[in-house]
Amino acid sequence: MKKDEGALHSREVLPTLQGLDLRQMTLGELFLEAISTGVITDGEMNWVTDHQNQFSRTEEAVAQRLGRLLDEGSIQLGCRVAPS
């Protein structure tokens, strides 16, 4: 995928729920999930870093915002517990 095509709108396989549930997720969905749960998984962080060279300018801003939220402690690096 070219940088100007935007990975934000593309669907890529992104490991969620500790790699147990593989589903397709965009960077925007990952951001919203991280904001709503307060957690981003190691697999999700790896996905972001592995695909950052394909991000559009908007996606780069989203990734930077994720980094800032991690730095300030609003989002924790960890695992999510599946709803019962």
Stockholm file with secondary structure:
# STOCKHOLM 1.0

chainA/1-84         MKKDEGALHSREVLPTLQGLDLRQMTLGELFLEAISTGVITDGEMNWVTDHQNQFSRTEEAVAQRLGRLLDEGSIQLGCRVAPS
#=GR chainA/1-84 SS CCGGGCTTSSCEEEEETTTTEEEEECHHHHHHHHHHHSEECHHHHHHHHHHGGGCCHHHHHHHHHHHHHHHHTSSEESCCCCCC
#=GC SS_cons        CCGGGCTTSSCEEEEETTTTEEEEECHHHHHHHHHHHSEECHHHHHHHHHHGGGCCHHHHHHHHHHHHHHHHTSSEESCCCCCC
//
